[in-house]
């Protein structure tokens, strides 16, 4: 089969031919209908060799959706032809966190060498994907796989990130989204669907600010050194009850802390290397800072339910498998609006 692989440290990914996978006991083979292209992959491909936690070559793609092509011995719960989305953060299934469905926080994944597809295990930007267990599949329930596949990360990650803060998003509150790209434009929609908060989107690109307004942002602000003061002015000096930073660079994390309200939440999702010091006087009183990762299996079900209800719709650009390297080039250059989706069998 054809697959997109990251083969050499520092090099661009390549479309190659690899052996067709076959499901072993308990595994499920998917014929991939759609696979998402994510900035996390760009981060991984920027690491030097000594930082890579897994060997190369690696088939990319941690967002996947398709149809069940074959079931290994003992794999139950699905039948050939079923349309499914893949829950990406695989865990052991048995530890304290996995028992709660929080495989994104599996306590034994590192010890056991369990890695997500596309982030250590062979990923979804290929004609077929081997899924380690049926529990990592969620029925699409009539959703278009192209529109739904980004929800497995670009939907699930912001949903998990903001869900903990919903009690603070009361009428009159403000939620800020820094970075209105693949995850950020979904976060805007989720905030509008789930809370009465005023939603303010920040970005450096005019087209992404326009996208944020299109999907429901009440206001947009250029993400620069004056952004924190602008948000404080907009809120009468109060600040934002929630700041979601989907960039995570030192400049944006500093800005996030500067615009947070007393008892507000700052949630750093982006992988830009920024940090935010916490201590008396460093931030407004009782500001909580978190850096979540992905989301739970139950939350993925909830996100897909929101999509079926029409509450969230990811803006997508589609590419063939042969065009997948171009999708990564465009993503690296900041030229993707919303999410790039590869159609390996399209």
N, C-alpha and C positions, 0 to 999 in steps of 0.2 A: 504494500500500500504506500501511498504518498503521505509524507508528514513534513511539518516545518520544525527544524531542529536548530537549536543553539549548539554548535559543534566545537567552536574554538573560542577561548577567552578573548574578548575584545573585538571579535568579528561579528558581522551581521548574520542573522539566522538564514538558513538555506532550506529549500525544498528538496527533499531526498526520498529515495525509495527504501523502505525498511520491511522486514518480514511481517506478514499479517499476524496479529495476536490471536491467541486461542484461549478461551476462558478455562481456568483451572477450577478445582473444587470451591464452591461458594462464590465464584466470580460471575460477572455479567459483561458480555461484549456488546458495545453500542456501535451502531452505524451513526456517525456524527452528522447531524443536520446543520449545526451552527456552533461556532466557538468564538469567544470574545477575546479581544486584544486589549491588554491592560498595561498601565504605567508601571505596575509592579514588575512586569517582565523587563522593562527598560532598566529598572533599578538593579535587577538581578544581573543583566548583561553588562552593567557598568562595574560590577565588583571585580577586583583583582583575583587571580587564581587562588591565593591563600585564604580568601574570604568565602569562596564558594563552598557551601556545606554538602554538595552532592557532585557526583562525577558527570562529565560530559561524554557523549552528546546527550542532550535533553530535548525531547519533544515538547514544545511550548503549548500553552493554553490551559488556564485553570478555570475557565468558564466553558461549560459544555452542555449541549442538549442534543438529543437524537432519539432513535428508536432501538429497542432491544433487538439485537441480531442473533444472540445465542446465550444460553444459560449454562454455567458449569454445574457439575454434580452438586446437589444439595442447595443450589440457589433457588429460592422460592419467593413468591409475592408478586412476580411479574411474569408476563408471557411475551413470546416473540412478537414484535410489532408494536408493543406499547411505547407511547411517546413520553419521554421523561427528561427531567433536568437533573444535573449532577450536583450534589452537595459536595463542595470541594475540600473543606478542612478535615480530612480523614483522621480519625483517632483509633485508639485500641478497642473502643466499644465497651470496656469493662471497668475503667477507673472511676473514681468519684465524679469527675466532671463529665465523662462520657455517659455515665448512668443518668445524668440530667439532660442529655442531648447536647451538651456543650463540648462537642468534639473539637471545636476551635481552640479549646483550652485543655486538651488531653494532657494528662500528667505524665504519660509514658511514651508519647509519640517519638520524642528524640531518642530515648533509650532503645526503643524497638526499631528505629529506622523507618518509621512511617512518615511519608511525606505526601503533600497534596499532588494531584495531577498537574503537570506543568510547572511545578515548583519542587521537583525532585523525582516524582514518578512520571512516567510518560503521559503527556497531556493531550488535550482535545483538538489541537490544530492538526488533525490527521483524519484519514478516512474512517478509521475505527479507534475506539477508546476502550481499554480494559478497566472496568470498575471493580474495586476489590470486594465489595459487598452490596447486596440489594438495599441495605439500609441507607446507602448513600445516593439513592435515587428517589426523586419526588415526581409523581405524575404531573404532566403538563396540563391536563384537564382542559384541553381545547385551545390553549394559548399557542400562538405562533412561535415556533422555536427561535426564529431570528429576533423577534422582539423580546422574548422571554429570557434568552440565554444570558444577557448582561445582568439580569436580576440575581443570578447566583453569586455575584460579587458586587457589581456596581449598584445593585439594589439591596442586597443583604447587608453589606458592610455599613452603609449609612443608616439603614433601619436599626441595626443593632447599636450603632453609635448614639443615635438620638433617643432611642426608646427609654433609656434610663433617666432621661431628663424631662420626659413628658409632664410629670407633676409640676414642674416649674414653669411650664409654658401656658400660663393662665392668660385670660384676656388682659390686654395692655402690656404683655411681655414682648420681648424681641429675641429672635433667633438669627444669628449671622452664619452664613455659609461662605467660607473662604475657599475659592477655587470652584468655578462653575463648569467644570469639565465633565468627564464620564460619571464620576460619583456625585459631584456637587449638584449637577442639574437634576439628578434623581432625589437628592436630599431636599431640594427646594420643594419638589412635588410631595414628598412624604410629610414634610412639615406642614404644608398647606392642607393635606388630607387629614392629618392626625391632631392638629392643634389650632388654637385661635391666634397664635403668636404672629406678630408682624415679622415677615421674612425679608432679610436684607442679604443680597449676594455681593461678594467681592471677587474681582478678577482683574488681571492686567490687560486682557484682550477685549476689545469692544464687541466682537462677535459672540463671545461667551457671556458677556453681560446681557447682550440682546437675547440670547438663548434663555438665560435665567429669567428675564422678564416674560418671555413667551410661555414658559412653563409655570409661572405663577409668583415670582418674586415681587413683593410689594415695592421694593426699591433696590437700586444697584449703586455700588460705590467702587471707584477705582482702587485697587489694592496697592496703596503706596504708603509713604511715611506719614501721610495725613489721615489715613483711613480710620484709625482708632479715635482721633478727635472728631472726625465726621460722624461716626456712629454715636459717640457720646452726645454730640450736639443734637442728633436726630432723636435721642431718647431723653432729652432734657437733663443730661448729666448722669442719668441712671446707669447706662451701659446695657449690655445684652445678657439676658438670663442664660443663654446658651450660645457658645461659639464653637462651630464645627470647622476645624482646619483640615481641608483635604489636600493641602500642599505640604505642610509640615516643615518648611524651610525656616532657618533662624529668623528671618525677617517676619514671616507670617506668625510664628508662635509668639514672638514678642508683641506683635500687634494684637493677637488674640488675647493675651493677658492684659494688655492695656485697655481693651474695650469691654472686659467682663464686668458684670454687675456684682455688687455684694451678694454673696451666697449663689453666685452663678456657676455654671459648668463650662470648662474649656476642654474640648475633646479633640485630641490630635490624632488624625487618621493618616495623613500623608506621610510619605517616606523621605522627606527632604532633609532629614538630619537635624532638624531644630529641636531644642528642648526648652522647657519653661521652669525656672527655679521656683520652688515653693518654700515659703518661710514667712515669719511675721514681718509684715511691711512690704514683702515682695509683690503681693497681689492684694486686691480688695479682700475684706474679711470673708472667710469661709468659702472662698472660691475653690472648687474641686477640679483637679486636673486628671484626665484619664487618657490612656492610649490603648483603645480596644483593638481587637483583631477579628475580622470577618464576622461570623454570627453563628447561631445555633441552627440545628436542623428544623426545630419547630418554627423559628423565625423565618426560615426560607419558605415554609408552607404559608405563613402569614403574608409574606411579600407577594407570593404568587396569587394569593387570594385578593390582595389589593389590586394587582394587575387585572385580574378577571373582573373586578368591580369598576375598572376604568379609572382608578385613582392615581396610577402611575404608568407612564409610557416612555420608554427609553428612546431617545433619538439615535438612530443607527445609520452607519454607512457600511455597505456590504462589499466583500472582496472574495474572489475565488482563491483556492489554495495557492495557485501559482502567483497570485498577487499579494499574498500575505506578507512577504518581506517589505513591499511598498507600504502596507498598512503600518508597519512598525516605523518606517522612515517618516511617514506623515505624523504619527503619534509623537515621535521624538521631537519633531519640528513644531509641535503645537498646532497642527493643521487639522486635527480631528475634532469635529463638533459632536458632542455626545459620545457614542461608543462605536468602535470599529468591530465588525463581525465578519468572520471568515466562514464561507460555505464550502467545506471540504468535499462534499459530494454534489455540489451545485454546478 
